[in-house]
Structure formats: C-alpha cells, structure tokens
Amino acid sequence: MSNIYESAEATLGFISSPCLTKVELRVACRGISDRDALSKPDPCVVLKMQSHGQWFEVDRTEVIRSSSSPVFSKIFLVDYYFEEVQRLRFELHDISSGNNGLRDADFLGAMECTLGQIVSQRKLTKALLKQGNTAGKSSITVTAEELSGNDDYVELSFSARKLDDKDFFSKSDPFLEIFRINDDGTESLVHRTETVMNNLSPVWKSFKVSLNTLCSGDHDRELKCTVWDWDSNGKHDFIGEFHTTFKEMRVEQEGKQIQWECINPKYQMKKKNYRNSGVVILNHCKIIKMYSFLDYIMGGCQIQFTVAIDFTASNGDPRNSCSLHYIHPYQPNEYLKALVANPLHQSSKKALFFLPCLKVSHDFAVNFDEDNPECAGIQGVVEAYQNCLPKIQLYGPTNIAPIIQKVASSASEEMHTKEAMEYFILLILTDGVITDMADTREAIVHASHLPMSVIIVGVGNADFTDMQILDGDDGILRSPKGEPVLRDIVQFVPFKDFKHASPAALAKSVLAEVPNQVVDYYNAKGIKPKCMSDYESTRTFSP
C-alpha cells in the first residue's frame, strides 16, 4: 500500500511545474457547409487537449446562429509549457436550434495540432477534416497571443439611443461588437454583446473582459466598436461604428457620462444633413482586481475536503473478487486508486469523510464517529474505508443529494462570513446511475451559489449519462423547476479512461476546473484574499 501513497505524492508534480506563459487563443472558421442545404449552420468549436492518450474538453465557444464563416468572441485561455508537446484538437459542431448541447449536434470537422505550432506561427490556418480524415472546403484559423503581466479585468456596460431602423415591419435587433486594433493594423474581436430584439434604444448586459484582451494593457490603444442589426439569415445589417480608447472610457469612472455618435460612413458621404445613426452610451466602467487561485490559497483560504463513497449493493459483495470494493492484499481496488490519485488532500486542512448509501442512512461517517468524522490525511481516509467494509451491509438506492446538502449546509455558513476563509470540495466516488436525479439537480443549483465544488469520479463500467448531465458541459444544468445553476461547479471524470494512465493523469483531469471555480466564486462576490502578507509584496503589477 505504501506504493499507492508514493503515487499520490507524485501526482503533485504537475501542480508545481513552472508554466512558461499563459496564451489566449482566438478562433474563426471559413467556408462551413451545412448538411441542411436550406439553411446555414449554427457553429460551435470545442477545444480538447490530449493527456496520456485521452482527449479531454477544455472549453467551447459560444454558438453563432446561421453563419458559414463565424468569428467567435469566446477566447480560450491555456497554459503553455515550452518543454511539453501539448496536443490540441478543435472540433466544429453544428448545434441544433434551441439546444446548446452536443448530444444532438452534427459533427462538421476537426483540426489537430500542437500548442507550440500555434504559438510559434502566431496564426495557424488548416483544413477541417471530416470523418475518415477527408478534407473539405472549410478551414479553421487559430490566433495565439501571449499575455502580459497585468491580470486585471474591466466591467463595462453599454446602451444606445435612437439607432437607425433597418427593418421594414419591425424595429432593428441591435448588437454591439468591440474590436482591438493591433500593432499591424489587424483587428481582434474582443466582445460581442447579446442581441436586443425589436429595440432602437437597447440596454446591453454588462460584461467583464481582461485588460490584456481589451487593449493589451495599453490604455491608449485604438478600439473599434460596431453596431449591427441582427438578421436570422446571418446577413446582419450595418448600423454604424465609432472609435475610442480605454483611456477615454475611464472618464466614466470619474462620474462623467461618456457617449459616442454611431456613424455610418456611407450615409455620411451621401447625405448632406446626416448627423449620426444613433448614440452609444457607456453606462458603467470599473476596473476589477482579479486574484488567482494561488492568491487565495497563500492568503489563508482553507480547502475543506469531503469524500463520499458509494456503498450500494450494485458494487458487489466486498468479499467477492469481482466486487469494486474487493480489498486485494497486493492490488488496490478502483475506489482506492481514485482516492489516492486525488491531490486535493495535500492542500486541505481537513479531510471530512461521509458516505452514501445504506438503507437507513445516506450520509454516515465512515469512521462511525458522527461528532468527529474527520480523518488524518489520505492515510486516515484509506484506513477508515478499509476498516468499515467488514462492518456494513451494502444496500440501496444510490442517493447523492443528501451528502451534497450536508456539505452545502457548511458552505452556507461560510458564505455569510464574506471572507475567503474556507472553500468546500466534495469528492463523490460512485459506480453508476443515481436514483434521486431531481433532488440532486436541485441540490447542485442551490450549491452553485455557495463556496463549493463537486467532483464526481465514475468507478466501473456502468452508464454514467446522468453524471455527464450534472457536469453541465452539454448545456446549462437546471433544477426541476427550471432554475439554472449560477455557475458551473460540477466536474465528472470516468475512472475507466485512466485505468492504464499514471495517477497524475487522473489528478490533472479531476482538478481541471477547481481553481477557476474557486477564483470565479470569490471574484464574483468581490471578496479579496483574507491575508496576503509577505506573499503579496513579492508580486509585481502593471500600473
């Protein structure tokens, strides 16, 4: 068993590995042909990264309706390790109307390359390969940009007044695009707002964007803003444009309202009495200090780590060698492998341990001490697991909502402190289908408002469709009443994909979303690291 602990320690290597730089990737496609000849595709690009022979989704773009040559506003942020070959796969899908998930989407093509290729060439264009690796007429262009040291964000909010009406039987459906003008004169799309239907004086939703993305940290860099009238066929009508800088936008911070005339150059040349095609107003401009995951950990935030193991009868009798809970004298079972390959216990101050799912209790303490269910590190957790197996009878059903609610109760108390003191992570190890799906969805939606994340590791070869739904990667998870999650807090990982991989591969996949979930929660709440002390004084920030 000592070898297992050594493997667990080894999984921490990738966390401390020095990242050379962070890179932004922008994506655009051209010449996409739809399978439906009567309409244009609704494209979405999914970015995947290869790890130990397996492809894992990193992120995906927004869906652009009715477009054969989309330019996506979503920017992929990835870590670039100079010493590693980081294989990337860009998959293009046609998303069916009314559904942003991939389940019913049509695969339109894919492109594989390395991150090093994109970084070295700055702009990489390749054909999209269809099934069977046949090249079609469509292509994808990926542009890379290394980030500077300034990681601050800016929150912006725009509205418009008296825009030109481009529709005959209704009013314009305006949306706003912001472009950054690069040193070589090219334009990079920074943000695209939502479309406000049938409104000549729209108020667009506020949004956040990094100063690196907006202006490369240069407050005097020129920005081009364009207003369009959205059309369902993808041929949007140009309303007007204006140019500005972030330095000019910052005037709003001093309480002075700033607005720009939206100009259509063709109308300006042809019409003698032309004034403008409307006015765009900056309602809000605020610089937000964005702290990192390491800032919060070094600032004293404790990770409260809770483990829940599935003790239902579907796992098989632990005395039988076919059981997922069988304790082999020399080989750890899949539950033990999943436990020790998770490096979260190294950064947590506690290891709480609750367990579904007996007939009488869906969250009892594995050490049978309800008043003090804590275990001393990963070794204590493993020992408690091994000791309790002979003393319990596996039963059913598999209900995981109770344990989510239990951890959420503790996280709710932490939320009221309004300080970054404790963040709660629940690791659920289960062998298959859960029986309280509705209650679990409700519990996750509630937990999405709290300083809490849920990691689900699927053990065995059962059907894990429900877990993938809870993950939310195939669309926004909603409660039975239709309430959406406030933020994505669930990460699902099937253990079978890592049977022949190193412990580090599982650990890396399990931890993939946790740092961003921690940062997103505290930054959204405006909560700073509690105590930066000497660590903060060692960091340098751009003015």
C-alpha positions, -999 to +999 in steps of 0.1 A: +000+000+000+030+023+005+034+024-033+000+039-036+009+068-013+041+074-033+019+076-065-003+101-047+026+123-038+039+120-074+006+135-087+015+169-072+044+173-097+022+189-124+009+215-100+043+229-092+056+225-128+066+260-140+042+274-165+062+293-192+033+316-201-005+319-205-018+321-240-051+334-255-064+315-285-089+331-308-108+310-333-125+317-367-138+294-394-145+298-431-165+280-458-186+258-435-211+238-454-243+227-436-258+193-440-291+211-444-290+228-478-319+251-469-301+268-440-267+279-427-251+260-398-251+271-362-214+265-354-197+260-321-160+250-316-149+226-288-113+227-277-099+195-264-064+187-251-047+153-251-034+138-218-019+103-216-036+093-248-071+106-239-088+137-252-104+160-226-126+190-232-110+223-221-137+248-232-160+257-260-171+288-279-205+303-280-229+292-307-233+316-336-266+312-354-268+310-392-231+315-400-208+298-426-178+319-417-180+326-379-156+347-359-161+336-323-159+361-294-151+334-269-113+333-261-096+302-249-070+307-221-044+279-219-011+274-201+018+269-225+047+247-213+077+251-235+091+217-225+059+197-233+042+187-265+007+198-259-017+183-285-049+202-292-080+192-311-105+218-324-139+202-331-165+221-351-202+212-344-235+224-359-257+229-328-294+223-333-317+253-327-329+257-291-302+234-278-266+243-270-256+208-262-235+184-283-258+154-279-279+162-310-252+182-328-238+174-362-200+170-364-187+192-392-149+186-389-118+188-367-083+200-367-054+187-346-021+205-339+002+213-310+000+244-289+037+250-298+028+252-335+002+279-329+024+299-306+054+298-330+033+308-360+010+332-342-017+324-367-024+289-379-049+280-406-056+244-415-084+225-432-111+209-411-111+172-415-143+153-416-150+117-406-124+095-422-098+124-422-111+137-455-105+174-461-134+195-472-137+232-482-140+245-447-110+258-427-102+270-392-078+298-381-064+299-346-046+330-335-023+330-304-013+358-281+009+356-251-005+375-221+014+403-203+017+405-165-015+426-159-043+403-150-069+429-141-104+429-156-127+457-165-165+456-162-183+475-190-220+483-197-233+499-228-266+512-241-277+530-272-303+556-282-322+563-314-304+538-336-313+536-373-342+513-381-331+487-406-363+465-406-395+472-426-421+456-404-404+459-370-376+477-353-339+468-355-324+440-334-291+456-324-259+440-310-225+456-304-191+443-313-158+456-298-125+452-317-090+459-306-067+474-333-034+456-333+001+470-340+000+456-375-034+472-382-054+440-380-085+437-358-091+413-329-127+407-317-128+414-280-165+410-272-199+406-289-230+415-269-262+397-269-289+408-294-317+430-280-348+423-302-370+450-317-355+479-299-339+511-312-327+521-277-312+489-264-295+483-230-270+455-233-259+433-204-227+443-186-197+421-192-162+416-179-131+414-201-094+413-191-073+444-199-050+421-218-078+411-241-093+446-244-062+466-252-031+445-245-026+466-213-022+498-235-048+523-224-042+544-255-047+515-280-074+522-305-107+503-301-133+500-329-170+495-319-196+484-344-233+482-341-253+457-362-289+448-368-292+411-364-309+390-391-318+354-388-301+345-422-267+356-408-265+387-432-266+413-405-272+450-414-245+475-406-259+504-385-227+523-376-194+525-358-172+546-336-136+546-324-124+551-288-097+540-263-098+525-228-083+558-216-113+576-229-137+550-213-121+555-179-135+590-178-168+573-168-151+562-136-150+599-126-187+602-127-188+618-162-211+601-187-194+594-220-212+587-253-202+584-289-221+591-322-226+560-341-215+568-377-223+550-410-195+563-433-216+557-465-245+578-452-221+604-440-207+608-476-241+606-494-265+625-471-259+663-466-279+666-434-267+633-419-257+636-382-254+600-370-271+566-369-277+568-332-257+573-300-239+547-279-236+553-242-211+539-217-231+534-186-205+517-164-167+512-164-150+496-134-115+481-131-117+449-111-087+434-094-087+397-103-069+374-078-056+340-087-062+306-071-027+308-056-035+342-042-064+328-022-045+297-010-015+317+000-038+342+016-050+316+041-081+301+024-085+265+036-099+238+013-123+217+032-122+183+015-152+159+019-152+124+004-184+103-003-181+067-014-209+047-030-217+017-008-247+005-027-252-032-035-246-027-072-208-026-063-209-063-055-201-082-023-167-069-010-157-105-002-161-114-039-130-106-061-154-093-088-166-065-064-155-030-070-149-028-032-129-060-030-097-055-009-069-073-026-039-080-004-015-065-030-036-045-055-058-015-046-093-015-060-106+013-082-121+032-053-087+033-035-069+043-068-093+071-073-089+082-037-051+084-035-047+098-070-065+129-059-040+156-046-067+178-030-060+163+004-025+178+002-039+214+002-067+209+026-066+215+063-093+188+070-104+156+054-141+150+062-155+117+052-191+109+047-206+080+028-238+072+010-258+049+008-273+024+033-310+018+037-310+038+070-285+065+062-274+083+031-245+101+047-230+083+077-194+088+089-171+061+077-152+062+110-186+058+127-180+089+148-207+114+138-194+140+162-159+139+148-159+124+112-125+138+103-097+116+092-060+123+095-050+128+058-053+104+030-039+075+050-066+080+076-093+081+049-080+048+034-078+031+068-113+042+077-126+029+044-109-005+048-120-008+085-156-001+078-161-025+049-165-057+071-189-038+094-215-027+069-240-042+045-242-027+011-277-016+002-296+010-019-308+032-035-280+055-047-290+089-034-263+116-035-285+147-029-282+142+010-244+144+010-244+175-013-270+191+010-248+183+041-217+199+026-238+228+013-250+234+048-214+240+060-206+261+029-237+283+036-223+292+070-190+302+054-208+323+028-221+346+055-186+355+067-180+373+034-143+364+037-122+339+018-116+316+047-130+282+036-139+267+003-156+233+002-149+205-022-170+173-023-155+143-040-181+116-049-169+082-059-198+062-074-204+032-096-233+043-117-268+056-121-282+077-092-318+073-081-325+108-069-317+128-100-343+155-094-332+162-058-296+161-069-302+187-096-320+209-070-291+205-046-265+214-072-284+245-083-286+256-046-249+248-041-238+269-071-245+300-050-220+288-023-182+285-019-184+249-030-174+225-059-185+189-066-162+163-083-177+130-094-155+101-103-173+073-120-159+039-110-166+007-130-182+004-165-218+014-158-239+040-177-227+075-165-251+095-186-267+112-156-233+123-143-225+139-177-258+158-174-248+170-139-214+182-153-233+207-173-208+206-202-236+196-226-258+226-217-268+245-186-279+224-157-313+234-143-334+224-113-367+206-118-384+240-115-362+254-144-338+275-123-303+274-139-271+270-120-254+303-111-220+289-121-206+255-132-195+237-100-196+200-111-167+181-128-173+145-138-144+121-146-149+084-156-121+064-139-122+038-167-105+063-190-075+063-167-070+026-159-038+025-178-026+060-172-005+074-145-021+087-112-010+122-124-033+120-154-064+113-132-054+140-108-049+166-135-084+158-150-101+159-116-085+192-107-091+208-142-119+231-132-114+236-094-090+265-095-112+285-118-143+276-098-127+289-066-115+321-083-148+327-101-168+325-068-147+349-048-141+374-076-178+374-084-185+382-048-158+409-047-140+390-019-103+396-017-078+371-002-080+374+035-043+380+043-018+385+015+011+393+040+046+388+025+033+369-005+016+400-019+046+421-015+066+398-038+041+402-067+045+430-093+016+445-111+015+468-141+003+503-134 
